[in-house]
Amino acid sequence: MSLKQADHMSDLLRDIPGVDVGGTHSLTQRINIRSLGETDLDITLDGASQHANMFHHIGNLTLNPDILKSVDIQVGNNSVTQSALGGSVAFETKDGKELLRAGETFGARVYGGVASNDNQQGSLTVYGMLSDDVDAMIYGNIVDRDNFEDGDGTETYGSAGKVSNALFKVGYETSSQHRFELSYDMYRDSGDYNPRPDMSGAPNLGLSSDLLIPTDYDRDTITASYQLSGAKHNGKVTLYSSETEIIRDETVMDGVWPTNRVSINSATNHNLGADAQFQSNLIIADLKINLPMA
């Protein structure tokens, strides 16, 4: 994953059979597994549910691939730990201790990139051990996009905007088997975007000329977790709060849309909950039995 230098979820998941991430726009990161969409999938970020149904012309995921450590994908309803019809996608972000090399106590990562068609991005990560038992990480990322050109050399419109992400994590390990972690993840996407970001430029031009809607799409996720990593027993308990909000200034659509839509419109989705999963490996009558519990 670290070698792909992804700035869109499709860059990470395009190689997995049966899994597709649609959309070139930052607002349309939609995951499909065997043609089943997000509302039929169990999608989590560091254990926090990302289930939402914000607006039918945008996606429901506000994820930054640059800081992801792993993606665990279960295709189909074949697991006792989730009941989603299409399967599950569990995203995990990096933490400070994992970024340290052997013998290091502090470190930093600076990344920058420029694409000819037509965006710039950069990130800064500072991480280290605050004590023998406590590690921390501060991460910041910005992707600045202009309107790109398609394969025919025609410039699109309504895709220029800025996406920023900040992540703070602190972990405390009482021993090699027990870890407590607290994290705050802030995601911001802002720009003058197409009224229908999931449609290309031509349909938008035909339906609403070249009008663009000032849009803010934000997410704030707070998680507190405990992880057990033993020889025979392992598991994780997560408490989470994840709030997603979209605000669109649709006053610019005056004369094009019905009057009851010509206003500053918003929607908010809030996931608040807990998740606990444990697994024990037991040997009974010389047979090894794996007992997962959720």
N, C-alpha and C positions, 0 to 999 in steps of 0.2 A: 504493500500500500504506500509506503513512504517513497517509493521510486516513481510513482505515477504522477506526482505533483498535480493532483486533481483540484479543480475549482468548481466542480459540479458533481453531484452524486453519480451521474451516468459514467463519469470517468473511472469510478471504482468498481461498479457492479456490472458493466457491460459484458464481461467475460463469463458470467455465471448463467448456465442454461436455464431457461424458463423465467429469468428475472430481467425486467426492463425498467429503465428510468427514463421517462419522457421529458421533453421540453428543453429548449436552449435558453429560455428565460429563467432568471433567478427565482421567479415566483411560481415556476411550474416544475419543481422537482417531485415528480409523481412516480412512486414505485408500483409496479405491477408484477405479480407472480402468477404465471399461467393465466393471464388476462383478468385476474382478480385484483381490484384496486385497493387503495389505502384503507377504505372503510371495512374491508374484509380481511385486513392484516393486523397483527399485533406488533406495533412498531414502538421500540423503546430507545431512549438515550440515557446511558448510565443507569438503567433500571427505571427511568421515569417514562410513563406512557406519553406518547406523542399523538394519540388518537384525536382527530379533529375533523370537522367538516365546515370549513370557513366560507368558501365561495366557489360556485361551480366553475368559474373561469380561472381559478388558481389552484396550486397544489397546497397540501396541508403540512408539508415538511419544511422546517427552517433549520437545516443542518449544514455545518461547515466540514467538508471532507479533510481539510488540511490537518486537523488536530485529532482525527480518529485513529485509534489504536487497532481496533478489530471490528468486524461485522460478522455476526453469527446468524446465518439464514437457515430457517427451517421451511422447506417447500411443502405445502399441503398440510392438512390437519392430521399430523402423525406424531404428536407429542402430548404427553400428559401434563406438560407445564403451560400449555396455551391452548385455547379453544377457537382461535380465529379460523375462519373457513379457508382462507388462502395460505396461511402459514404465518411465520413470524420473522421479524428482522430486528436484531438487538445490536445497537451501536454502542461501542465503548470508547471513551476518550482516553488519552494518555494521562499519566500522572508524573509528578516530579521525580520520584524514586526510580521509575523505569527508564527515565531519560539519562540518568547518570551512568557513566562508565565505571569500570572497576577502579577503586581508589579515589574517585572524585567525590567531593562534597558539595560543589556548586558548579553550575554551568549555564550557558546561554546558547540559543539558536537564533540566527538571523537569516531570514529567507526573503528573496525578492524575485519577481518575474515580470517580464514584459512580453505581450503577444502582439503580433502585427495586426491582428483582426478581432477586436481592438480593445485590449484591456491591460491593466497593470495590477499587480498584487504584491503584498508584502506582509510579513509576520515577524513578531519578536516574542521569544519565549525565554523566561528566566526561571531557573529551578535549582533546588538544592536541599540539603539537610539542615534544618534549623537546630537540631540536636541529634543525639544518637537514635531517637525514636520517632522524631517528627520530620516530615518532608513537606515541601510546599512548591507550588508552581503558579506563575502568572503568565498568561498568554494573551496576545492581541493580534488580530488579523484584519486586513482591509483588502477588498477587491473593488477596483474602480473600473467600470465598464462603459465604453462608448458604443454607439450603434455600429454593429459589424456589417460586413458585406457577405452576401450569400455566394453560392457557387457560380452564379452568373455575373458576379461583380456588382449587383444591385444593393445599395445600402439599405438596411432595415431602418425602422424607426420605432421609438417607444421601448427600447431595451437599455438605454443608457441610465445608469444608476450606481449606487455605492452600497456594498454589503460589508458590514463590520461584525466582528465576533470577539468577545472577551471571555476568558475562562480563568477562574481562580479555584485552586484545589489545595487542601491541606490534609495530610494523612498522619495517623498516629498508630504505631504498632507496639502493642504490649509484648509481643513475641513474634516469632516467625510464622505462627499459626493464626494470630488474631490481628486484624487491621480495622481501624475506624477511619472514616473519610467524610469530609464535608466539602461540597463544591457549589459554585455559583456560575452559571453559564448565561451570558447575555448576547443576544443576536439581534442585529438591526439591518433592515433592508429598506432603502429609501431611493425614490426616483420619480420622474415623470414617465409613467408607463402607459402602455396600450390599455384601452378599456377592457379588452379581452386578451390577456397575456398568453393564453393557451392557443390562440389563433395567429396565423401569420399576418404580415403587413397588409396584403391585398384585401382579405376579408374585413379587417378593421377599417381600412380606407373606404371600402364600399358601404359599410354600415354607419360609420361616424366620422368620415373625412379624416383629417390628420390631427384630431383632438387627442390630447394626452391628459391623463388623470394623475395629479400628485398623490403618491402612494407611500405609506409607511407600513411595513410588515415586521412586527417585533415578537421576540420570544424571551422569557425569563424563566430559567429552570434552576431550582434549588434542590439538592439531594443530600441526604445523610445516610450513610451505609455502614454496615458491619460485615466483614468477610472472614469466614473460617476456612483455613487451608491446612487440613490434616492428612495423615497417611491413609486413614480409613473414612474420615468424615470431612466433607467440605460443603460450603453453602454461602449464601449471601442474603442479608435483609436490607431493604432500601425503603426509606421514607422520602417522598418527593412531592414537589409542587411545581407544575409546569404551566405557565400561562402564555397564550399566543393571542396577539391582537393585530387586526388590520384596520387601517384608517384610509379612506379614499375621499378626496375632495372632488365630489362629482358635481359641484356647482358649475364647472366648466362645460357640462353637457346641457346647459340651458338651451332650449329650442330643439334639442335632438332627442332627449329622453323624457319620459313622463314627469310631470311637475313633482310628483311625490318621491322621485328619485334624485331630484336636483338639490342636493344638500351635502354636508359632510357626513358620510356614512361610515359606520364602524361595526366590527363584530369581535367578540372576545370568547376564547375557549380556555377553560381552566381545568387541568387534570390534577387532582389531589388524592394521594393514596399511599399504599404500602404494598410491597412485594417481598415474599420470603420463599427461597428455594434452597433445599438441602438435599444432599445425596450421601448415602452410606454404602460402603463396599463391605459385605459380610461373606464369610466363608462358612457354609453349612454342609456338613457331610461331604467334604472335599469338593463342593461345588461353589463357585464364586457367584454371588447374587448381587446385582446392582439395584438398589431401591431408591428411585428418585421420589421426592415429595415436593409439592408446590402449595 
